[in-house]
Amino acid sequence: MDFFISSIWKRFETPLNGDVTVLSENAAAQAIRKSYIHGVSNVPLLFDTIGDRLRMAVDQVPDREFVIFKRDGIRKTYQQLLYDCEKLATGLLHLGLDRGDRVGIWGPNLYEWIVNINPSYQSEELKFALGKVGIKALISPAEFKKSNYYLSMLDIIPELAVKAEGKGNVAADYFPTFRHFIIIDQAGENKLYRGAWRYSDVIKMGTEEDRIKLADIERQIRPDDAVNIQYTSVGISFTSDRQMTLMSVF
């Protein structure tokens, strides 16, 4: 499905030349002068970012339920989702991440679901994924069922072991862009891991300066910006990555 989606929403980098039907009269879309292919429809493509659409929903139906994650007993409205997104975004900014940096999520299906990494990956597969796209931060549970994600990370980034418990910012020789391992902790869980931040601590790190920076970044983001890298199977020894824009995600 991932490969199908990324193929259908293939972006053309060539300027409009009269042979391509303009699907949106949005002024911003015209300024960019690029086009997308989609099936026959009288409905124009949405030229918005995910943040734009979320804020529109919050303005219109703030208290409407957005998601029910039954396994963990989590229910969130649009307003609560926006609040959680802003807490995580400002926390990541506080750690030094910026626009264009890659953030990976490795683990099972979670509410906190950015590069999506197969939860069944072993050390060598994870090593390939981290290096291929230059991930700067990885968010993951410590373990799930028979998989121990923390031990797998120690296997490929032994530098984690020399850091203090609950503290990240790791310089890894093999992964020059990597800096932060963030472990999703459960409510009431106090366990700390060497070289890794707790998710619950990261979402509390954002300052007023980080919030101002976040607002500035949001003003710069365009629907044509890349937002997601998905790994897909194409019948080779390692998976292939597919980059998707904010607009193509819609």
N, C-alpha and C positions, 0 to 999 in steps of 0.2 A: 504493500500500500504506500509506503514512504516513497519508493521509486516512482510509482505511478503518479503520485501527487506532484513530485518535483519535475516530472517530465511534462505533465499537462500545463504547468504554470511556467514553462520556459520563458525567460526574458530575452527580448531582442535588444541589443545595444545600438543598432543602427538607427539614425534619425528617421522620423516619419517622412515619407516621400510621396504621399498621395495614393500609393498602392495599398496602404494599410488603413483599415477603418479605425478612426479614433473612438474609443469606447467610453471615454469620459471627457467632459468639457471643463473639468476642474482646472482652474488657472495654474495651480501648482503642478498638476500633471502635464499641462502644456509646456510649462517652463522646463521641465526635465526632458521632454521630447523623446520619450521611450514608449514602447507599447507592450502589452501582454496579449497572448492568445487565450481565448476561452470559448466555450461552446456558444452556439447560436442563442441569443437572449436579448430581450429588450431592456433588461436591467443592467445598468452600467456597473463596472467594477468599483468597489469601495476603495478610494484613494485616501486611506487613513492608516494610522499606526495602531497597534494593539492598545497602547496607552490612551490614545484618543477615544477609541471605542469603549474602553473600560470607564473612563471619566464620563462619557455620555450616559452610560448605563447608571452610574452612580448619581448623576444629576436627575435622571428620570425616575429610576426605581431603586433608590439606595437600600431599602430594606427587603427587597425581593431576594429569596434564597438563590445563590449561585451554584453551590455544590454541597452534596451530602457524601461524606466519606465514611460509610457505615462501619468499616472494620475498626477505625480508631475513634468512632463517635464524634466526628468533626462535622459541623454544619457552619457554612459561611455565607453571608449576604454579599452583595456587590460592594457595599461600603467597607465591610470587614476585609474583603479580598484586597481592595485598594490599599487599606491600612497595612496589611501584611506585606504587600509588594513594596511599599515605600520603606518599611522597616528593613527589609532584606537589602533593597537597593542602596540605602544610605549606609548600611553596615558594610557592604562590599566596597563602596566608595571610600569609607574610612580605612579599610585595609589596603587601599592603594590601587584597587582595580579602576579601570576607566573605560570610556567608550571604545569599543573595538576589541577589548580583551575577551578571551574565551573562558566560559565557566561551564564545567561539566557536572552532570548529575549521574551518579553510578549507584544503582540499587533497584529495588522492587517498586511497584506502584505506590506512590506516596502523595499526600496532599501537597507537599512542598515541591511538587513537580512544576533545558537551557542548552550544549552538546549532550544528547542522550546516549548513555553508554550501557550496553547490554548487561543486566545484573548477573548473568552466568559467566561473564568473562573471567578467565584466569589471568595470572600475572603477565604472561607474554602478550596476550591479547590486549590487556589494559595498557601495557607498555607501548604497544603500537598505536593505540588510540590517543593516548596522552601526547606522544611525540608528533603524530601526524598533523594535528591541528594546533599545536602549541598552546595547550590549556594552561591558564594561569591559576585557576582555583578549581578544586574538585569538592563537590558536596555529596556526602554519602552516609548511610548508617554504618555503624561499626561492624555489624554482621547481620545476616538474614538467613534463616534456616541453616543449611550446611555451609554457606559461604561466609568467610571471615574477611571482610573488605579491608579492615585495618592491617591484618597480617599480610595481605596481598600488596598493600601499599608499602609496607616495610620492606618487602622483598625487592621491589623495584626502586624505592627511594629510601635507602638505609639511613640517610641523613635525618629522617624523622626521629630516630631513636636517641639522638644526642640533644634534642631540644627539650625544654621544660614541658611538663604536663599542662595541657590546656592552652599552649602557645604555638602559633603557627609561624608564618614568614620563614619558610625553609628554602634555602638555596640548594638545588639539586644539580649535581654535575651533569647527569645525562639529560635532564630536561631544563634547559636554560630559561624558559619562560615561566616555569612552575614556581609558585610561591606559597599557596595556601591550601591546606586540607581541612575541610570543615565537616565535622561529624554531626549528623542529625541525632540529637538526644531526645529521649522520651521525657514526658512530664514527671518531675520528681527524681529523675536520674542524675546522680552527682558524679559519675565516673568520668575521669579525665584521661586523655591519651597523649603521649609524648608527640610533640610536633603537630598537633591538631587542635583547631579551635572547636568549641562547642557551638552549634547552630544557635542555641538559645542565648549565647553571649554575643554572637555577631549581630543579631537583630536588635540588640540594645546599644550598639556602638555608635550609631549615627548621631551627628551633632547638627546644630543649626547651620553651620558652614557646609556640611554634607548635603543638607536639604536644599540649600541655595544652589549648590553645584548640580544636584539632581534635576532641579527645575530648569537650569540652563541647558543641560544635556537633552532633556525632553524637547526643548524648543528647537534643537538642532537636528533631531532625528527625522528622517524622511521615510515614507512607506517603501521606497526602493532599497533601504539599508538592509544588509544581511542580519538576520535575527537568530537563525537556527541552523545547526549542522546535524544532519541525520545520517547514521551509518546504515547501509543497505547491503544485502547479499547479492553479488553479481556472479557467483559461481567461480570465484578465485580463492586463493588461500586466505587472504585477509579481506575484510569488508571494504566497501568504497563509501566515501563521504559525499553527501549531497547538501549544497548550501541553499537555504531558502530565505527569501526576503520577508519583511513584515507583511507586504501586500499578498504574497503568495500563500502565506499561512491562512489568510481569510479564505 
